[in-house]
Amino acid sequence: MNQAKLQENGTVLVSLYYQCLPSAVGGTAGFVAMRLEQTEGSAYGEAFDPANCNGQKHKVTFDVAPGPFHPGSATAQAVVSNASDSSRAEKFAKLTVR
């Protein structure tokens, strides 16, 4: 997604879609992580969640903290991986915090 929703407490909600394949070791277990940074004001936050690595597309919404974030541009990094790291993807994007 290209937007993040600013919360009253300074955190932001960021949604993303991910897809990963199962591993021989951990089955469908995996993780998805999000990092968000705003250079103006030096805001930074991270969030993590278990991933369902079953080869299907999934949507997850993170409450990225601690921030505090403010309206404007932000740089996002997302990573998804299965338990054995045999199915892994990383993406960088510019987001607008609103």
C-alpha angles and dihedrals in degrees: 000000000000099000137063124202114228114224125210091251093057097257121117134223113227124180125200140170122230140177130190137165125243120258129228089235105042103021110212095346118119144123140250122202136187130199122187128188136181114192092196103076092006095254117169137171145162138201134185135194138173113264127219102224099192099126092260129114115256135183124219130181118208129200096215113208161222098017122117089217127188135198113288142060124340137177117231132196122190128186130186125184140163121234095271095040089238091123110043137150135180127192135183123202144165114241134190115228110213 
